[in-house]
Amino acid sequence: MQLQPLGTRVLVKRKPEVTKTAGGIFIPDTCTEKPMEGDILSIGDEVKKVKPGEKVLFAKFAGVEVVSNDVGMFLIMDENELLGIII
């Protein structure tokens, strides 16, 4: 599946969740928080502040989750929902 965001929206791949501590203890899904970092995969025509490949920070409940069977889970969010670019 290929997905091209429209307008000022961006397609973000969320950073993987940490499921194991440094000491080797596995953390159950109910106790983990979803990461607030991700990589921009593609952008809409009207996006001006970010470009594909940049690492970004966003709010916990920002965007809409899109699940693809062959690729995984992505977020589509408006450019205004991004909090910053990670340098």
Secondary structure, DSSP 8 states (H G I E B T S, - for coil): ------TTEEEEEE-----B-TTS-B--GGG----SEEEEEEE-TT--S--TT-EEEE-TT-SEEEEETTTEEEEEEEGGGEEEEE-
